[in-house]
């Protein structure tokens, strides 16, 4: 039963990733692309956690945490760059 729930969650996350990628490609402004990039990283984090739960390996959750921290720092750096125009 839990395998079915994980599979459904994975398919929903993949569909959301496609939509966010379309916004990343078609975004008229740089701010739209930054928000789409942030959405893509959050969705990929959820996919990594789903894979960790399905496989039973907890090391993937640690990888997701590190990836989330790096993503946060990167998005903040991009946002500051766009704000100041440096």
C-alpha positions as CSV (number, residue, x, y, z in Angstrom):
1,X,0.0,0.0,0.0
2,X,2.8,2.4,0.8
3,X,4.5,1.6,-2.5
4,X,1.4,2.8,-4.3
5,X,1.4,6.1,-2.3
6,X,5.1,6.7,-3.0
7,X,4.5,6.0,-6.7
8,X,1.6,8.4,-6.9
9,X,3.6,11.1,-5.0
10,X,6.5,10.5,-7.4
11,X,4.3,10.9,-10.5
12,X,2.7,14.1,-9.0
13,X,6.2,15.5,-8.3
14,X,7.4,14.7,-11.8
15,X,4.3,16.5,-13.3
16,X,5.0,19.5,-11.1
17,X,8.7,19.4,-12.2
18,X,7.6,19.5,-15.8
19,X,5.4,22.5,-15.2
20,X,8.1,24.3,-13.2
21,X,10.6,23.6,-16.0
22,X,8.2,25.1,-18.5
23,X,8.0,28.3,-16.3
24,X,11.7,28.3,-16.2
25,X,12.0,28.2,-19.9
26,X,9.1,30.5,-20.8
27,X,9.4,33.0,-17.9
28,X,9.3,36.5,-19.3
29,X,11.4,37.9,-16.5
30,X,14.5,36.8,-14.6
31,X,12.5,36.8,-11.3
32,X,10.1,34.3,-12.8
33,X,13.0,32.1,-13.7
34,X,14.5,32.3,-10.2
35,X,11.2,31.3,-8.6
36,X,10.9,28.4,-11.1
37,X,14.5,27.3,-10.3
38,X,13.6,27.4,-6.6
39,X,10.5,25.4,-7.3
40,X,12.5,22.9,-9.2
41,X,15.0,22.4,-6.4
42,X,12.2,22.0,-3.8
43,X,10.4,19.4,-6.1
44,X,13.7,17.5,-6.6
45,X,14.2,17.5,-2.8
46,X,10.8,15.8,-2.5
47,X,11.7,13.3,-5.1
48,X,15.0,12.5,-3.3
49,X,13.0,11.9,-0.1
50,X,10.5,9.7,-1.9
51,X,13.4,7.6,-3.3
52,X,14.9,7.4,0.2
53,X,11.6,6.1,1.6
54,X,11.0,3.6,-1.2
55,X,14.6,2.2,-1.1
56,X,14.9,2.3,2.7
57,X,18.2,4.2,2.6
58,X,18.5,7.1,5.0
59,X,21.6,8.4,3.5
60,X,19.5,10.0,0.7
61,X,17.8,12.2,3.3
62,X,21.2,13.5,4.3
63,X,21.9,14.2,0.7
64,X,18.6,16.0,0.4
65,X,19.4,18.2,3.4
66,X,22.8,19.2,1.9
67,X,21.2,19.8,-1.5
68,X,18.6,22.0,0.2
69,X,21.2,24.1,2.0
70,X,23.2,24.6,-1.2
71,X,20.1,25.5,-3.1
72,X,19.0,28.0,-0.5
73,X,22.4,29.8,-0.6
74,X,22.4,29.8,-4.4
75,X,18.9,31.2,-4.6
76,X,19.7,34.0,-2.1
77,X,22.9,34.8,-4.1
78,X,20.9,35.0,-7.3
79,X,18.2,37.2,-5.7
80,X,20.8,39.6,-4.3
81,X,22.5,39.8,-7.7
82,X,19.2,40.6,-9.4
83,X,18.3,43.1,-6.6
84,X,21.5,45.1,-6.9
85,X,22.4,44.4,-10.5
86,X,26.1,43.9,-9.5
